């Protein structure tokens, strides 16, 4: 029996024409079919499910870590729950990879100098007199202008040393709102200050301040201005170290919240949000070290006893106090 094309050809031959028709195979596209589309859709769905599982695992681990920190009594970290990290690098949106370098690896964090860039030099390594501090003031003014923060930088010579104020203005803030992450200009300025302080033997106090605008909610572990000011002070230290400042340059890092505003009549003013770097004179640095270090002298608590006594002296002191209480009755 002839095939269908052959039958058509014979039929056409009876009328004097030869007609050849090729039969098409329906249900197949180019000999490959559409099954690959279904397989590709299944693969994309499986890949999406994998990313969703990874995201859920990362979120769960983060919640467990924060809960463990709160349970362990980590004051600053618990007080700053929800705050952005203090590290150098930024985490890409949606990424599960933390790109913040380890803060104490100062060698890896240091920014290489650009071609032609030079660190300003100070004539002395120890600045104790007002004349010496004025030289540093001039260098600071140039660095502030270079970073575009001339209106955000002030410096005042005090008996304790040079007080450097990095503050917000109504037009420009130094940190992201409610965050310890400095803006790009402040990052540049702190990096430029790092090698400058590395030349000096003087030590620094780094102090964070906020305005009086409170956070919503006041439960245990909620974010507060105390946590924010402390985190910003630590962030400033991190970026100074990224510029090359050694650890020995910092004597103390403190957060003061809104307890010491520059404008007391307007506690929510922008200028109250600031970081202060107090470059201490040698005498002032020694005084602070003595204040928090081992006591250099014994202060009498009562007659015949002192604060540096041992267990026997402590027991004797307790007996004296109890005897005085009994006599008072």
C-alpha positions as CSV (number, residue, x, y, z in Angstrom):
1,X,0.0,0.0,0.0
2,X,1.6,3.3,-1.0
3,X,2.4,5.9,1.7
4,X,0.3,9.0,2.0
5,X,2.7,11.2,0.0
6,X,2.9,8.6,-2.7
7,X,-0.9,8.3,-2.8
8,X,-1.2,12.1,-3.3
9,X,1.3,12.0,-6.1
10,X,-0.6,9.2,-8.0
11,X,-3.8,11.0,-7.5
12,X,-2.4,14.2,-8.9
13,X,-0.9,12.3,-11.9
14,X,-4.4,11.4,-13.0
15,X,-5.1,15.0,-13.7
16,X,-1.8,15.6,-15.5
17,X,0.0,17.2,-12.6
18,X,2.4,15.7,-10.1
19,X,1.7,16.9,-6.5
20,X,4.1,16.0,-3.7
21,X,3.2,16.8,-0.1
22,X,5.2,16.1,2.9
23,X,3.4,15.1,6.1
24,X,4.3,17.0,9.2
25,X,4.7,15.5,12.6
26,X,2.6,17.4,15.1
27,X,3.5,17.6,18.8
28,X,7.2,18.0,18.2
29,X,9.1,21.3,17.8
30,X,12.2,21.1,15.7
31,X,12.7,17.4,16.8
32,X,13.4,18.4,20.4
33,X,10.0,18.8,22.0
34,X,9.0,21.1,24.9
35,X,10.1,18.9,27.8
36,X,13.2,21.0,28.4
37,X,11.0,23.9,29.4
38,X,9.4,21.9,32.1
39,X,12.8,20.7,33.4
40,X,14.2,24.3,33.4
41,X,11.2,25.6,35.3
42,X,11.7,22.8,37.9
43,X,15.4,23.7,38.2
44,X,14.6,27.4,38.8
45,X,12.0,26.5,41.4
46,X,14.5,24.2,43.2
47,X,17.2,27.0,43.1
48,X,14.7,29.5,44.6
49,X,13.8,27.1,47.3
50,X,17.5,26.6,48.1
51,X,18.1,30.4,48.5
52,X,15.0,30.7,50.7
53,X,16.3,27.9,53.0
54,X,19.7,29.6,53.2
55,X,18.2,32.9,54.1
56,X,16.0,31.4,56.8
57,X,19.0,29.6,58.3
58,X,21.1,32.8,58.3
59,X,18.2,34.7,60.0
60,X,17.8,32.1,62.6
61,X,21.5,32.0,63.4
62,X,21.5,35.8,63.8
63,X,18.6,35.8,66.2
64,X,20.3,33.1,68.3
65,X,23.5,35.1,68.4
66,X,21.7,38.3,69.5
67,X,19.8,36.3,72.2
68,X,23.0,34.8,73.5
69,X,24.6,38.2,73.7
70,X,21.7,39.6,75.7
71,X,21.7,36.6,78.0
72,X,25.4,36.9,78.6
73,X,25.0,40.5,79.7
74,X,26.9,42.1,76.9
75,X,25.8,45.7,77.8
76,X,26.8,47.6,74.7
77,X,25.8,45.0,72.2
78,X,22.5,44.4,73.9
79,X,21.8,48.1,74.3
80,X,22.5,48.5,70.6
81,X,20.2,45.8,69.3
82,X,19.1,46.7,65.8
83,X,22.0,49.1,65.2
84,X,24.1,48.8,62.1
85,X,27.6,47.2,62.4
86,X,30.6,49.3,63.3
87,X,32.9,47.6,60.9
88,X,34.8,49.1,58.0
89,X,33.2,47.4,55.0
90,X,29.5,47.5,54.0
91,X,27.4,44.4,53.6
92,X,25.8,44.2,50.2
93,X,22.0,44.3,50.2
94,X,20.6,40.8,50.2
95,X,24.0,39.2,50.6
96,X,24.7,36.4,53.1
97,X,28.4,37.2,53.1
98,X,29.6,39.5,55.8
99,X,32.2,41.8,54.2
100,X,33.1,43.6,57.5
101,X,36.9,43.0,58.2
102,X,38.0,42.0,61.6
103,X,38.5,45.3,63.5
104,X,41.8,44.3,65.2
105,X,43.5,43.4,61.9
106,X,44.8,46.9,61.5
107,X,47.4,46.0,58.9
108,X,44.7,44.7,56.5
109,X,42.5,47.7,57.1
110,X,44.9,50.4,56.4
111,X,44.2,52.4,53.3
112,X,47.2,52.6,50.9
113,X,48.2,56.2,50.1
114,X,47.3,57.4,46.7
115,X,50.1,58.5,44.3
116,X,51.4,61.9,45.3
117,X,49.5,61.9,48.7
118,X,51.6,62.7,51.7
119,X,50.8,62.6,55.4
120,X,51.1,66.1,57.1
121,X,54.0,66.2,59.4
122,X,54.1,67.7,62.9
123,X,57.4,69.3,64.1
124,X,57.2,67.6,67.5
125,X,56.1,64.1,68.7
126,X,54.8,65.4,72.0
127,X,52.4,68.4,72.1
128,X,52.0,70.0,75.6
129,X,52.2,73.7,75.1
130,X,49.5,75.9,73.4
131,X,52.0,76.8,70.7
132,X,52.4,73.1,69.8
133,X,48.7,72.5,69.7
134,X,48.1,75.5,67.4
135,X,50.3,73.8,64.8
136,X,48.1,70.8,65.0
137,X,45.0,73.0,64.7
138,X,46.2,74.3,61.4
139,X,46.8,70.8,60.0
140,X,43.3,69.7,61.2
141,X,41.7,72.7,59.4
142,X,43.4,71.6,56.1
143,X,42.2,68.0,56.5
144,X,38.7,69.1,57.3
145,X,38.6,71.2,54.2
146,X,40.0,68.4,52.1
147,X,37.2,66.1,53.3
148,X,34.5,68.7,52.7
149,X,33.8,69.0,56.5
150,X,35.0,72.5,57.3
151,X,31.7,73.4,58.8
152,X,31.6,70.2,60.8
153,X,35.1,70.5,62.4
154,X,36.1,72.7,65.3
155,X,39.1,72.6,67.6
156,X,39.7,74.4,70.9
157,X,42.8,74.5,73.0
158,X,42.1,73.7,76.7
159,X,44.3,73.1,79.8
160,X,43.7,69.3,79.2
161,X,44.8,69.4,75.6
162,X,43.3,70.0,72.2
163,X,39.5,69.4,72.0
164,X,38.5,68.3,68.5
165,X,34.8,68.4,67.7
166,X,33.3,66.6,64.8
167,X,29.6,67.6,64.8
168,X,26.5,67.6,62.7
169,X,25.0,70.7,61.1
170,X,21.5,71.4,59.9
171,X,22.7,70.7,56.4
172,X,25.0,67.8,56.9
173,X,25.2,64.9,59.3
174,X,28.3,62.8,59.9
175,X,26.6,59.4,60.6
176,X,23.7,57.6,59.1
177,X,20.5,58.4,61.0
178,X,20.2,56.3,64.1
179,X,23.3,54.3,63.1
180,X,27.0,54.0,64.0
181,X,28.1,53.9,60.4
182,X,29.9,57.1,59.4
183,X,29.2,58.9,56.2
184,X,31.8,58.8,53.3
185,X,33.3,62.2,54.2
186,X,33.7,61.4,57.9
187,X,35.3,58.1,56.9
188,X,37.8,59.9,54.8
189,X,38.6,62.5,57.5
190,X,39.1,59.8,60.2
191,X,41.4,57.8,57.9
192,X,43.4,61.0,57.2
193,X,43.7,61.6,61.0
194,X,45.0,58.1,61.7
195,X,48.6,58.7,60.4
196,X,48.6,62.1,61.9
197,X,48.0,60.8,65.4
198,X,50.5,58.0,64.8
199,X,53.2,60.6,64.8
200,X,52.3,61.8,68.3
201,X,53.1,60.4,71.7
202,X,50.0,62.1,73.0
203,X,47.0,59.9,73.8
204,X,43.3,60.5,72.9
205,X,39.9,60.4,74.6
206,X,37.2,59.5,72.0
207,X,33.8,60.6,73.2
208,X,30.4,60.0,71.5
209,X,27.5,62.4,72.0
210,X,23.9,62.4,70.8
211,X,21.0,64.8,70.9
212,X,18.1,64.4,73.3
213,X,15.7,62.8,70.8
214,X,14.8,59.4,72.5
215,X,14.3,56.1,70.8
216,X,10.8,54.6,70.6
217,X,10.4,51.9,73.3
218,X,12.3,51.6,76.5
219,X,12.4,47.9,77.3
220,X,15.4,45.9,78.4
221,X,17.8,45.6,75.5
222,X,16.1,48.4,73.4
223,X,18.3,50.8,71.5
224,X,19.1,54.0,73.4
225,X,21.2,57.1,73.0
226,X,23.7,55.5,75.4
227,X,24.3,52.6,73.1
228,X,24.3,54.8,70.0
229,X,26.9,57.3,71.4
230,X,29.1,54.4,72.6
231,X,28.9,52.7,69.3
232,X,29.7,55.8,67.4
233,X,32.7,56.5,69.5
234,X,33.9,52.9,68.9
235,X,33.3,53.4,65.2
236,X,35.4,56.5,65.2
237,X,38.2,54.5,66.8
238,X,37.9,51.8,64.2
239,X,38.2,54.2,61.3
240,X,41.2,56.0,62.9
241,X,42.9,52.7,63.2
242,X,42.1,52.0,59.5
243,X,44.1,55.1,58.7
244,X,47.1,53.8,60.6
245,X,46.6,55.1,64.2
246,X,48.2,52.6,66.6
247,X,46.2,51.2,69.6
248,X,48.5,53.0,72.1
249,X,47.1,56.4,70.9
250,X,43.7,55.8,72.5
251,X,43.4,56.0,76.3
252,X,39.6,55.8,76.6
253,X,36.5,55.4,74.5
254,X,33.3,56.8,76.1
255,X,29.7,57.3,75.2
256,X,27.9,60.1,77.0
257,X,24.5,60.1,75.2
258,X,22.8,63.5,75.5
259,X,24.2,64.3,79.0
260,X,26.6,67.0,77.8
261,X,24.9,69.1,75.0
262,X,26.7,72.0,73.4
263,X,23.4,73.9,73.1
264,X,21.6,73.3,76.4
265,X,18.7,75.5,75.4
266,X,18.1,73.3,72.4
267,X,19.0,69.7,73.4
268,X,17.8,68.3,70.1
269,X,20.0,70.7,68.0
270,X,22.2,69.1,65.3
271,X,25.4,70.4,66.8
272,X,24.8,68.2,69.9
273,X,25.3,65.1,67.8
274,X,29.1,64.8,67.7
275,X,32.3,62.9,68.2
276,X,35.0,64.5,70.3
277,X,38.7,63.7,70.1
278,X,40.5,65.1,73.1
279,X,44.2,65.0,72.5
280,X,45.6,65.0,76.0
281,X,48.6,66.7,77.4
282,X,51.1,64.4,79.0
283,X,50.2,65.5,82.5
284,X,46.4,65.1,81.9
285,X,47.0,61.6,80.4
286,X,48.9,60.5,83.5
287,X,46.2,61.9,85.8
288,X,43.5,59.9,84.0
289,X,45.6,56.7,84.1
290,X,46.1,57.2,87.8
291,X,42.4,57.8,88.3
292,X,41.5,54.3,86.8
293,X,44.7,52.4,87.5
294,X,46.1,51.0,90.8
295,X,45.9,53.5,93.7
296,X,49.2,55.2,94.3
297,X,48.3,56.2,97.9
298,X,46.1,54.8,100.7
299,X,43.0,56.8,101.6
300,X,42.0,56.3,105.3
301,X,38.4,55.0,105.6
302,X,38.3,55.2,109.4
303,X,40.9,55.7,112.0
304,X,43.5,52.9,111.9
305,X,42.4,51.4,108.6
306,X,42.7,52.2,104.9
307,X,41.4,51.1,101.5
308,X,44.4,49.0,100.6
309,X,44.3,46.7,103.6
310,X,44.1,42.9,103.4
311,X,41.5,40.5,104.9
312,X,42.7,41.1,108.5
313,X,42.3,44.8,108.1
314,X,38.9,44.4,106.4
315,X,37.7,42.2,109.3
316,X,38.9,44.8,111.8
317,X,37.1,47.5,109.9
318,X,33.9,45.6,110.0
319,X,34.2,45.1,113.8
320,X,34.9,48.8,114.3
321,X,31.8,49.8,112.3
322,X,29.6,47.3,114.0
323,X,30.9,48.5,117.4
324,X,30.1,52.1,116.5
325,X,26.6,51.1,115.3
326,X,26.0,49.3,118.6
327,X,27.3,52.2,120.6
328,X,25.0,54.5,118.7
329,X,22.0,52.5,119.8
